[in-house]
Amino acid sequence: MQLAPAEDRLWRYLTIAPAVLVFLVFTALPIANLMALSLHDVTWVEGRARWTSVGWRHYLALPRDGTYLAGVRNTIVFAVSAVGCQMVLGFILALFTSKAVRGRLFYRTVFIIPLLIPGIVIGAIWKLIYNFDFGVLNQLLGVLGVPPQDWLGTQRWALPAVILVDVWHWTPFCFLLLLAGLESLPQDIYESVKVDGANAWQELCGITLPLMVPTLTVTLLFRLIVAFKVFDEVYLLTSGGPGKATEVISFTIYRRFFTEGREGFGAAMSLVTIFVIALVTILLLAAVRRREARP
């Protein structure tokens, strides 16, 4: 039975209403509360929060906050370095697994193990690996005649050490998505280019990479968004130190809220971070759509 236009419109509104309600309750309202909080200072009097309006003072103070600026810089370096390595390694592993004749299930199982380990366990494992006195990494370097390094205690090595942990942890995520993309590619195209005499490099650059652009884009966006929100590796391994060497935006916001009690300032940082992540996502999606629209 076909519904009348008015009934059809009402039915559409009713079916989408639960999703809209969930969005309002769990996304729109918290962000609205965060916006209001960012315009106030909060003090606690006899167990009750007292809000004092400060206007745009928190936003104007952000460019002068050295810890926040260090967090922005480190977060960008972290996101670009970690995600870049994960995309390259994930694609190589996916390409290797998709071409393997034997042992595909074994390779998939081994490659995704880091993704299955809880964050707290990862922190404990890598703290032991990086330990100055008895860590496995320094023991291996000692065999090669290289002096031990304080991987988490020096500004030179702390951020690269955290990036390495994130690469180890999240490369399996990129591997899984890219492997799914590779296995969904039409095989008749590859058979045609092989008949034409194309070698493996020409096949990769001329067929595989262009067809994998949508999957690569989705994987890149997922990982960039999560990388900009990195917290657990920093919290478990270095707590932002030494100095500001591993200070990232999420950890700075955490300290403003829960250590320093500067909720309004932390809210302003949170909103600016949300805006930047959303802007980067929109620009990347727009660039991909423009590329796809080209003849």
ZAKOLKOL-237974 format. One record per residue: residue number from 0; x, z, y of N, C-alpha, C, CB in turn. Coordinates in steps of 0.05 Angstrom, whole numbers, plus 5000, padded with zeros to 4 digits. Atoms other than C-alpha are relative to their C-alpha. Glycine has a CB too. Example, Ala and Ser with C-alpha at 12.3 -4.5 7.8 and 13.67 -1.06 7.14 Angstrom:
% ZAKOLKOL-237974
  num  n_px  n_pz  n_py  ca_px  ca_pz  ca_py  c_px  c_pz  c_py  cb_px  cb_pz  cb_py
    0  5018  5000  4976   5246   5156   4910  5018  5000  5024   4980   5025   5001
    1  4984  4999  4976   5273   5143   4979  4985  5014  5022   5009   4971   5009
END
This chain:
% ZAKOLKOL-237974
  num  n_px  n_pz  n_py  ca_px  ca_pz  ca_py  c_px  c_pz  c_py  cb_px  cb_pz  cb_py
    0  5017  5000  4976   5000   5000   5000  5018  5000  5025   4981   5025   5000
    1  4984  5002  4976   5028   4980   5067  4989  5018  5022   5001   4970   5010
    2  5008  4982  4979   5026   5031   5123  4995  4985  5026   5020   5023   5004
    3  5004  5011  4973   5000   5016   5193  5025  5006  5016   4975   5013   5013
    4  4976  4995  4984   5054   5011   5247  5003  5028  5010   5000   4982   5024
    5  4998  4972  4990   5037   5080   5276  5007  5019  4977   4974   5008   5013
    6  4994  4983  5023   5037   5112   5207  5028  4996  4989   4980   4995   4977
    7  4972  5006  5009   5102   5077   5188  5020  5013  5019   5004   4969   5000
    8  4982  4987  4981   5135   5102   5252  5000  5031  4996   4992   4994   5028
    9  5002  4971  5004   5110   5173   5239  5014  5008  4974   4970   5009   4998
   10  4987  4994  5025   5135   5170   5167  5031  4999  5004   4992   4980   4979
   11  4971  5001  4994   5205   5150   5192  5009  5025  5014   5007   4975   5016
   12  4993  4975  4986   5206   5208   5240  5000  5024  4982   4981   5004   5024
   13  5001  4977  5018   5185   5257   5186  5023  5000  4980   4973   4999   4985
   14  4979  5001  5020   5237   5232   5137  5027  5007  5012   5002   4973   4987
   15  4974  4995  4987   5294   5238   5187  5000  5028  5013   5006   4979   5021
   16  5001  4974  4986   5270   5305   5216  5017  5021  4987   4971   5010   5000
   17  4982  4979  5012   5306   5350   5164  5029  4996  5008   4997   4999   4970
   18  4972  5006  4993   5373   5315   5179  5005  5007  5029   5007   4971   4995
   19  4997  4993  4972   5361   5322   5254  5001  5030  5004   4977   4987   5017
   20  5001  4971  4998   5344   5396   5245  5026  5012  4992   4977   5011   4984
   21  4974  4990  5010   5407   5409   5205  5021  4995  5021   5007   4988   4973
   22  4980  5007  4980   5448   5373   5258  4998  5018  5024   4997   4971   5009
   23  5004  4983  4977   5417   5414   5314  5010  5028  4995   4971   5000   5009
   24  4994  4972  5006   5426   5481   5279  5030  5004  4996   4984   5009   4976
   25  4973  4996  5008   5496   5471   5252  5021  4985  5017   5003   4992   4971
   26  4981  5014  4983   5528   5424   5303  4994  5002  5029   5001   4970   4991
   27  5006  5002  4972   5492   5415   5369  4999  5028  5013   4973   4986   5004
   28  5002  4973  4989   5475   5489   5380  5027  5014  5002   4981   5016   4984
   29  4973  4988  4997   5545   5515   5364  5017  4988  5022   5015   4998   4974
   30  4985  5013  4979   5576   5463   5410  4989  5008  5028   5000   4969   4997
   31  5012  4991  4974   5527   5481   5466  5008  5029  5006   4969   4998   4999
   32  4991  4972  4996   5545   5555   5456  5029  5001  5008   4995   5016   4975
   33  4971  5002  4993   5619   5536   5458  5004  4991  5029   5014   4981   4980
   34  4999  5009  4973   5608   5499   5523  4994  5023  5020   4981   4976   5005
   35  5007  4978  4983   5574   5559   5554  5022  5021  5000   4973   5013   4991
   36  4979  4980  5002   5628   5606   5528  5025  4992  5015   5007   5004   4971
   37  4976  5009  4986   5683   5562   5558  4999  5004  5030   5005   4971   4994
   38  5003  4996  4972   5655   5575   5627  4998  5030  5007   4975   4986   5010
   39  5002  4971  4995   5657   5651   5620  5024  5015  4988   4974   5011   4987
   40  4982  4980  5013   5704   5709   5606  4982  5020  4986   5018   5014   5021
   41  5016  4981  5016   5679   5757   5553  5015  5026  4997   4994   4988   4972
   42  4990  4973  5004   5691   5831   5554  4980  5016  4984   5006   5014   5027
   43  5017  4985  5018   5664   5882   5505  4997  5029  5012   5012   5001   4972
   44  5007  4974  4989   5630   5944   5532  4980  5014  4982   4988   4998   5030
   45  5017  4985  5018   5602   5995   5483  4989  4983  4978   4978   5014   5015
   46  5008  5017  5022   5600   5943   5428  4983  4976  5008   4985   5016   4981
   47  5015  5023  4991   5564   5891   5470  5017  4982  5017   4975   5010   5017
   48  4985  5020  4985   5591   5826   5498  4989  4997  5028   5000   4973   4985
   49  5008  5004  4972   5590   5820   5574  5013  4974  5010   5008   5024   5018
   50  4990  5026  4991   5597   5749   5600  5003  5000  5030   4981   4977   4990
   51  4995  5003  4971   5628   5737   5668  5007  4971  5006   5023   5019   5010
   52  4996  5029  4994   5623   5667   5697  5027  4996  5015   4977   4989   5017
   53  4974  5007  4987   5691   5636   5716  5001  4970  5007   5023   5007   4981
   54  5001  5029  4993   5669   5563   5726  5019  4984  4982   5007   4996   5029
   55  4982  5018  5015   5722   5512   5706  5028  5011  4998   5000   4973   5014
   56  4973  4988  4999   5780   5561   5710  5015  4996  4974   4998   5029   5006
   57  4986  5003  5025   5796   5557   5636  5010  4971  4996   4982   5008   4976
   58  4992  5028  5003   5798   5481   5636  5024  4993  5019   4976   4981   5006
   59  4979  5005  4981   5842   5480   5698  5026  5013  4992   4992   5009   5028
   60  4976  4986  5009   5890   5529   5665  5013  4987  4976   4993   5029   4994
   61  4989  5012  5024   5900   5487   5603  5027  4985  5005   4980   4981   4988
   62  4975  5015  4996   5954   5440   5633  5024  5018  5006   4997   4980   5022
   63  4978  4981  4993   5994   5502   5654  5006  5019  4977   4992   5016   5025
   64  4995  4983  5023   5991   5536   5586  5021  4988  4982   4974   5005   4984
   65  4977  5011  5015   6059   5525   5554  4995  5000  4970   5025   5016   5006
   66  5005  4999  5029   6036   5547   5485  4980  4978  4991   4988   5027   4992
   67  5019  5021  5007   5977   5499   5486  5013  4972  5001   4976   5000   5020
   68  4986  5026  4998   6021   5441   5509  5019  4996  4977   5016   4998   5026
   69  4983  5002  5024   6071   5457   5454  4983  4994  4975   5016   5026   4996
   70  5017  5006  5023   6013   5457   5405  4990  4972  4999   4976   5019   5001
   71  5008  5028  4999   5989   5389   5429  5022  4982  4991   4991   4993   5029
   72  4977  5016  5008   6058   5360   5422  5006  5001  4970   5025   5008   5016
   73  4995  4997  5029   6070   5389   5353  4978  4989  4983   5004   5030   4994
   74  5022  5011  5016   6001   5369   5329  5002  4970  4999   4973   5008   5012
   75  4998  5029  5001   6012   5297   5349  5023  4991  4982   5005   4989   5029
   76  4977  5007  5018   6081   5295   5316  4993  5005  4971   5025   5017   5008
   77  5008  4993  5027   6052   5329   5255  4981  4979  4989   4987   5027   4999
   78  5020  5019  5010   5992   5282   5249  5012  4973  4995   4977   4998   5020
   79  4989  5026  5003   6030   5218   5260  5020  4998  4977   5014   4991   5026
   80  4980  5000  5021   6088   5236   5214  4988  5004  4972   5021   5022   5005
   81  5011  4993  5026   6048   5268   5158  4981  4978  4990   4985   5026   5001
   82  5019  5020  5009   5992   5216   5156  5014  4974  4994   4978   4997   5021
   83  4985  5025  5005   6040   5158   5162  5013  5000  4972   5021   4996   5021
   84  4987  4998  5027   6080   5183   5101  4979  5000  4978   5017   5025   4999
   85  5021  4999  5021   6016   5198   5062  4988  4972  4995   4978   5019   5008
   86  5011  5026  5004   5988   5129   5074  5019  4981  4985   4993   4987   5027
   87  4980  5017  5013   6052   5094   5053  5003  5008  4971   5027   5001   5014
   88  4996  4991  5027   6064   5137   4992  4974  4997  4983   5008   5030   5000
   89  5025  5003  5015   5990   5137   4972  4995  4971  4992   4977   5010   5017
   90  5005  5028  5006   5987   5061   4976  5020  4991  4978   5004   4983   5025
   91  4981  5008  5020   6051   5053   4935  4992  5011  4972   5029   5010   5008
   92  5009  4988  5026   6026   5101   4881  4975  4986  4990   4995   5030   5004
   93  5024  5014  5009   5958   5067   4880  5006  4972  4990   4980   4999   5024
   94  4992  5027  5008   5990   4998   4875  5013  5001  4972   5018   4987   5020
   95  4986  4997  5026   6035   5022   4818  4980  5007  4978   5021   5023   5003
   96  5019  4992  5020   5977   5055   4781  4981  4977  4993   4984   5024   5009
   97  5018  5022  5005   5931   4994   4789  5013  4978  4984   4990   4989   5026
   98  4986  5021  5015   5985   4949   4760  5009  5009  4972   5024   4990   5015
   99  4991  4989  5026   6002   4995   4702  4982  4991  4977   5002   5031   5001
  100  5015  5008  5024   5982   4970   4634  4993  5024  4983   5016   4979   4984
  101  5004  4976  5017   5990   5036   4598  5003  5025  5018   5021   5001   4977
  102  4996  4974  4987   5983   5108   4620  4985  5004  5027   5028   5005   5004
  103  5014  4998  4974   5934   5098   4678  4987  5028  5003   4978   4979   5002
  104  5012  4974  4998   5896   5162   4662  5021  5022  5004   4984   5006   4974
  105  4978  4980  4997   5961   5201   4656  5010  5000  5029   5023   4994   4981
  106  4990  5002  4972   5986   5176   4724  4980  5012  5019   5006   4971   5007
  107  5021  4989  4982   5920   5192   4758  4999  5030  4999   4973   4988   4993
  108  5001  4971  5003   5920   5262   4730  5023  5013  5013   4999   5007   4970
  109  4976  4988  4989   5991   5277   4750  5001  4998  5030   5025   4987   4988
  110  4998  5004  4971   5986   5248   4820  4980  5017  5016   4995   4970   5006
  111  5020  4984  4985   5923   5288   4839  5003  5030  4997   4972   4991   4992
  112  4997  4971  5005   5949   5356   4815  5003  5015  5027   5024   5005   4982
  113  4997  4985  4975   5972   5378   4886  4973  5004  5015   5019   4987   5018
  114  5025  4999  4985   5902   5364   4913  4982  5022  4988   4986   4973   4999
  115  5018  4980  5013   5871   5413   4863  5009  5029  5004   5000   4994   4970
  116  4989  4973  4996   5915   5473   4882  4989  5012  5025   5031   4999   5000
  117  5010  4987  4976   5884   5523   4931  5022  5004  5021   4988   5028   4993
  118  4981  4998  4978   5917   5529   4999  5018  5024  4999   4986   4999   5026
  119  4984  4975  5001   5939   5601   4990  5022  4999  4979   4982   5024   4995
  120  4980  5003  5022   5975   5583   4925  5022  4981  5009   4987   4989   4974
  121  4980  5018  4990   6009   5524   4959  5019  5014  5019   4986   4976   5015
  122  4983  4985  4982   6034   5570   5014  5020  5017  4985   4984   5017   5018
  123  4982  4983  5016   6063   5618   4962  5021  4984  4986   4984   5017   4980
  124  4981  5017  5015   6095   5562   4921  5022  4990  5019   4986   4976   4988
  125  4980  5012  4983   6129   5530   4980  5017  5020  5015   4987   4981   5020
  126  4983  4979  4989   6152   5595   5011  5022  5008  4981   4983   5025   5006
  127  4979  4995  5020   6189   5608   4946  5020  4977  4999   4987   5004   4972
  128  4982  5023  5001   6217   5537   4946  5019  5000  5024   4984   4974   4999
  129  4984  5001  4975   6241   5544   5018  5017  5026  5004   4982   4996   5023
  130  4986  4975  4996   6269   5615   5009  5030  4996  5003   4995   5019   4976
  131  4972  5004  4994   6339   5621   5038  5018  5009  4978   5007   5014   5026
  132  4982  4988  5020   6369   5665   4983  4997  4989  4973   4995   5030   4999
  133  5003  5009  5028   6338   5641   4918  4981  4977  4997   4990   5023   4983
  134  5019  5023  5002   6294   5581   4935  5012  4977  4985   4993   4990   5028
  135  4992  5022  5017   6297   5521   4889  5015  4978  5017   4977   4987   4986
  136  4989  5021  4983   6313   5473   4947  5029  5007  5007   4984   4996   5025
  137  4972  4992  4993   6375   5512   4969  5018  5001  4975   5000   5027   5014
  138  4984  5000  5025   6397   5520   4896  5009  4972  4993   4983   5012   4977
  139  4993  5027  5006   6395   5445   4887  5021  4990  5020   4975   4982   5001
  140  4980  5008  4980   6433   5434   4952  5027  5013  4994   4991   5008   5028
  141  4975  4986  5007   6485   5485   4929  5015  4985  4978   4995   5028   4991
  142  4987  5015  5021   6498   5443   4867  5014  4975  5012   4979   4991   4979
  143  4988  5023  4987   6512   5384   4913  5021  5007  5021   4978   4983   5013
  144  4980  4991  4981   6558   5426   4956  4991  5002  5028   5023   4982   4999
  145  5011  4998  4973   6511   5430   5015  4993  5030  5005   4974   4982   5003
  146  5006  4971  4995   6505   5500   5048  4970  5004  5003   5014   5009   5026
  147  5029  4994  4999   6437   5534   5045  4989  4998  5029   4994   5027   4989
  148  5013  5003  4973   6388   5522   5103  4976  5020  5001   4990   4971   5004
  149  5024  4983  4995   6336   5569   5133  4978  4982  5008   5006   5023   5022
  150  5019  5021  4995   6281   5518   5127  4977  5008  5018   4989   4989   4974
  151  5023  4991  4984   6225   5559   5158  5008  5018  5023   4980   5015   4982
  152  4991  4981  4979   6267   5602   5205  5015  4988  5022   5016   5021   4988
  153  4985  5013  4979   6301   5550   5248  4982  4979  5013   5026   4988   4990
  154  5017  5019  4986   6269   5506   5301  5006  4971  4991   5004   5002   5030
  155  4993  5027  5008   6306   5445   5274  4984  4991  4975   5030   4998   4995
  156  5011  5008  5026   6275   5447   5204  4972  5010  4996   5017   5011   4979
  157  5026  4988  5006   6210   5487   5210  4978  4979  4999   4994   5022   5021
  158  5022  5020  4999   6163   5430   5231  5003  4979  4978   4999   4987   5027
  159  4997  5019  5023   6193   5379   5182  4993  5013  4974   5028   4989   4999
  160  5007  4986  5025   6186   5431   5127  4970  5002  4996   5013   5028   4999
  161  5029  4998  5002   6112   5441   5143  4988  4972  4995   4988   5012   5025
  162  5009  5028  5004   6102   5365   5147  5004  4992  4971   5015   4980   5018
  163  4994  5006  5028   6134   5358   5078  4979  5012  4981   5028   5009   4991
  164  5021  4987  5016   6084   5408   5049  4974  4986  5002   4997   5030   5008
  165  5025  5015  4996   6026   5371   5079  5000  4973  4986   4994   4997   5030
  166  4998  5025  5014   6051   5305   5052  4997  5003  4970   5028   4987   5007
  167  5002  4994  5028   6058   5335   4983  4971  5006  4992   5018   5023   4992
  168  5027  4991  5006   5988   5365   4987  4979  4978  5002   4993   5023   5019
  169  5021  5019  4994   5948   5307   5016  5005  4971  4992   4994   5001   5029
  170  4995  5027  5010   5982   5244   4989  4981  4993  4977   5029   4997   4991
  171  5020  5007  5021   5937   5248   4927  4973  4992  5011   4997   5024   4982
  172  5026  5008  4988   5876   5243   4972  5001  4970  5008   4993   5017   5025
  173  4997  5028  4993   5902   5177   5001  5002  4983  4975   5025   4997   5018
  174  4996  5015  5025   5922   5155   4931  4973  4994  4987   5017   5016   4980
  175  5026  5004  5013   5851   5165   4904  4983  4979  5014   4985   5026   4998
  176  5016  5019  4985   5816   5128   4960  5012  4971  4999   4998   5009   5029
  177  4988  5027  5000   5866   5070   4961  4999  4988  4972   5029   5002   5010
  178  5002  5011  5027   5865   5064   4885  4972  4990  4995   5007   5022   4980
  179  5028  5010  5003   5789   5058   4887  4997  4974  5015   4980   5021   5011
  180  5002  5025  4985   5796   5004   4940  5014  4977  4986   5012   5003   5027
  181  4985  5021  5014   5848   4966   4900  4985  4990  4976   5028   5010   4992
  182  5014  5008  5024   5807   4967   4837  4974  4986  5005   4995   5025   4983
  183  5025  5014  4994   5746   4941   4873  5004  4972  5011   4984   5016   5021
  184  4994  5027  4989   5781   4878   4899  4993  4979  4979   5030   4998   5008
  185  5007  5022  5019   5757   4812   4868  5024  4988  4987   4984   4978   5015
  186  4976  5009  5015   5805   4790   4814  5003  4970  4999   4999   5011   4972
  187  4998  5030  5001   5787   4716   4817  5019  4989  5021   4973   4988   5002
  188  4982  5009  4978   5825   4710   4883  5029  5001  4990   4997   5017   5025
  189  4972  4997  5009   5889   4736   4850  5006  4978  4979   5004   5028   4988
  190  4996  5021  5020   5880   4687   4792  5005  4973  5013   4977   4998   4981
  191  4997  5025  4986   5874   4630   4842  5027  4997  5013   4978   4997   5022
  192  4974  5002  4987   5937   4647   4881  5023  4999  4980   5004   5024   5019
  193  4979  5002  5020   5976   4656   4817  5002  4971  4990   4994   5019   4976
  194  4999  5029  5008   5956   4585   4797  5015  4984  5021   4971   4990   4996
  195  4987  5015  4979   5981   4562   4865  5030  5007  5002   4987   5006   5027
  196  4971  4994  5001   6049   4594   4850  5009  5022  5020   5015   4976   5006
  197  4992  4979  4981   6047   4654   4898  5014  5022  4985   4974   5012   5014
  198  4985  4978  5013   6097   4709   4883  4987  5027  5007   5030   5000   5009
  199  5012  4974  4997   6083   4784   4884  4999  5008  5030   5016   5021   4984
  200  4999  4993  4972   6104   4793   4957  4979  4984  5016   5028   4994   5012
  201  5020  5016  4987   6060   4736   4981  4972  5009  4993   5003   4970   4993
  202  5026  4989  5009   6002   4764   4940  4994  5026  5015   5001   5005   4970
  203  5004  4975  4986   6012   4832   4972  4993  4996  5029   5024   5018   4997
  204  5004  5004  4971   6017   4808   5044  4977  4982  5007   5025   4989   5012
  205  5021  5020  4994   5968   4750   5040  4973  5007  4990   5008   4974   4990
  206  5026  4994  5012   5913   4779   4996  4994  5029  5000   5001   4990   4970
  207  5006  4972  5004   5918   4853   4981  4996  5015  5027   5021   5014   4984
  208  5002  4985  4975   5932   4881   5050  4976  4992  5018   5026   4997   5016
  209  5024  5007  4984   5880   4840   5088  4974  5009  4988   4999   4969   5003
  210  5025  4991  5013   5826   4857   5037  4997  5030  5000   4999   4990   4972
  211  5000  4971  5001   5846   4930   5039  4996  5013  5028   5025   5010   4987
  212  5002  4989  4973   5838   4938   5115  4977  5020  5003   4996   4977   5020
  213  5021  4980  4997   5769   4972   5111  5007  5027  4986   4974   4989   4989
  214  4993  4975  5015   5793   5022   5058  5023  5014  5014   5007   4994   4971
  215  4978  4988  4986   5858   5034   5095  4991  5014  5026   5021   4979   5007
  216  5010  4988  4975   5820   5047   5160  4985  5025  4995   4982   4980   5014
  217  5015  4976  5006   5772   5097   5129  5018  5022  4991   4979   4994   4977
  218  4981  4980  5009   5829   5133   5094  5016  5011  5023   5019   4989   4979
  219  4984  4992  4977   5870   5135   5158  4983  5018  5018   5009   4975   5016
  220  5017  4983  4983   5811   5163   5198  4996  5028  4988   4974   4986   5005
  221  5004  4974  5013   5796   5217   5147  5025  5018  5003   4994   4996   4970
  222  4976  4984  4999   5868   5240   5145  5008  5007  5028   5023   4985   4986
  223  4993  4993  4972   5880   5237   5220  4982  5023  5010   4997   4976   5018
  224  5018  4979  4991   5818   5280   5233  5008  5027  4988   4971   4993   4993
  225  4992  4975  5014   5840   5331   5181  5027  5010  5010   5000   4996   4970
  226  4973  4993  4991   5913   5329   5205  4999  5013  5027   5018   4976   5000
  227  5002  4988  4974   5892   5345   5276  4989  5028  4999   4982   4983   5018
  228  5011  4973  5004   5857   5407   5249  5017  5017  4983   4972   4998   4988
  229  4983  4985  5018   5916   5431   5208  5003  5029  5009   5028   4987   4998
  230  4998  4971  4994   5918   5507   5203  5013  5015  4977   4972   5011   5006
  231  4991  4982  5022   5930   5535   5134  5030  4998  4994   4984   4992   4975
  232  4972  5002  5005   6000   5507   5123  5017  5016  5021   5009   4971   4999
  233  4986  4986  4978   6023   5534   5191  4996  5030  4997   4991   4990   5027
  234  5007  4971  5002   5988   5601   5181  5015  5013  4977   4970   5004   4997
  235  4988  4988  5023   6016   5612   5112  5031  4999  5000   4990   4986   4975
  236  4971  5003  5002   6087   5587   5122  5016  5011  5024   5006   4971   4997
  237  4983  4993  4976   6110   5600   5194  4985  5016  5021   5010   4975   5012
  238  5016  4987  4979   6053   5630   5236  5007  4989  5028   5005   5030   4999
  239  4994  5013  4974   6072   5581   5291  5029  5001  5008   4983   5012   5020
  240  4972  4997  4993   6145   5601   5293  5019  4981  4986   5008   5029   4996
  241  4987  4982  4981   6202   5604   5302  4996  4991  5028   5030   5004   4994
  242  5008  5008  4972   6185   5606   5376  4974  4985  5000   5023   4984   5013
  243  5023  5017  5000   6137   5549   5386  5004  4975  4984   4992   4992   5029
  244  4991  5024  5015   6169   5502   5336  4977  4988  4983   5023   5006   4982
  245  5022  5010  5017   6107   5497   5291  4973  5008  5012   5003   5011   4972
  246  5026  4994  4987   6053   5517   5341  4983  4974  5000   5005   5010   5029
  247  5019  5023  5000   5993   5471   5331  4974  5010  5014   4994   4990   4971
  248  5023  4993  4984   5927   5468   5368  4982  5020  4986   4984   4974   5007
  249  5018  4982  5015   5885   5501   5313  5010  5028  5000   4996   4989   4972
  250  4988  4973  5001   5933   5559   5308  4999  5014  5028   5028   5000   4989
  251  5002  4989  4973   5934   5568   5384  4972  5009  5006   5009   4979   5020
  252  5028  4993  4996   5858   5569   5386  4994  5026  4984   4981   4977   4991
  253  5005  4976  5016   5857   5620   5329  5011  5025  5014   5014   4996   4972
  254  4988  4977  4987   5904   5666   5367  4985  5008  5026   5029   4995   5007
  255  5015  4994  4976   5864   5660   5432  4974  5015  4993   4993   4974   5015
  256  5025  4988  5008   5800   5679   5395  5004  5027  4987   4985   4982   4982
  257  5000  4977  5018   5821   5731   5344  5023  5019  5004   5000   4990   4972
  258  4978  4982  4995   5887   5760   5368  5001  5010  5028   5026   4985   4993
  259  4999  4993  4971   5885   5758   5444  4973  5007  5011   5012   4977   5015
  260  5026  4993  4989   5810   5765   5453  4992  4983  5024   4998   5028   5006
  261  5006  5017  4977   5807   5707   5503  4981  4978  4990   5027   4987   5012
  262  5020  5018  5012   5744   5675   5475  4994  4976  5018   4975   5014   4993
  263  5006  5021  4982   5729   5634   5537  5021  4979  5001   4995   5011   5028
  264  4977  5018  4999   5798   5603   5540  5002  4985  4973   5026   5015   5006
  265  5000  5013  5026   5796   5589   5465  4978  4980  4997   4997   5021   4978
  266  5022  5019  5001   5728   5556   5473  5007  4974  5015   4974   5013   5011
  267  4991  5023  4984   5756   5510   5527  5019  4983  4984   5012   5008   5026
  268  4981  5015  5017   5814   5491   5481  4985  4985  4978   5021   5019   4988
  269  5015  5013  5022   5765   5477   5424  4985  4976  5009   4981   5021   4988
  270  5016  5023  4991   5721   5431   5465  5018  4977  5008   4984   5008   5024
  271  4982  5022  4993   5780   5391   5492  5011  4987  4975   5024   5011   5017
  272  4991  5011  5025   5806   5384   5421  4979  4983  4986   5009   5022   4981
  273  5022  5015  5011   5738   5361   5396  4997  4973  5014   4974   5015   5001
  274  5003  5025  4985   5734   5310   5452  5022  4980  4994   5000   5007   5030
  275  4978  5018  5005   5803   5282   5439  4998  4988  4972   5027   5015   5002
  276  5003  5011  5028   5791   5275   5363  4978  4980  4999   4995   5023   4981
  277  5022  5020  4999   5724   5241   5376  5008  4975  5014   4976   5013   5013
  278  4991  5024  4985   5756   5194   5427  5018  4983  4983   5014   5008   5026
  279  4982  5015  5017   5812   5175   5379  4985  4985  4978   5022   5018   4989
  280  5016  5012  5022   5762   5162   5323  4984  4976  5010   4981   5021   4988
  281  5015  5022  4989   5718   5119   5368  5017  4976  5006   4985   5009   5025
  282  4983  5022  4993   5776   5078   5393  5010  4985  4975   5024   5010   5016
  283  4991  5013  5024   5802   5065   5323  4978  4983  4987   5011   5021   4980
  284  5022  5015  5011   5734   5044   5298  4993  4975  5016   4975   5018   4998
  285  5005  5023  4983   5724   4999   5358  5021  4978  4996   5000   5008   5029
  286  4979  5019  5005   5791   4966   5345  4996  4985  4974   5028   5014   5000
  287  5004  5012  5026   5774   4954   5272  4976  4980  5002   4994   5021   4979
  288  5023  5018  4998   5706   4924   5290  5007  4975  5015   4977   5015   5014
  289  4992  5024  4985   5737   4877   5341  5016  4982  4982   5017   5008   5025
  290  4985  5016  5018   5786   4855   5288  4983  4985  4980   5021   5017   4986
  291  5018  5013  5019   5731   4842   5238  4982  4979  5012   4982   5022   4987
  292  5017  5019  4987   5690   4804   5289  5014  4974  5007   4988   5012   5025
  293  4985  5024  4994   5746   4754   5301  4995  4979  4978   5029   5006   5003
  294  5004  5021  5020   5735   4687   5267  5024  4995  4983   4992   4973   5014
END
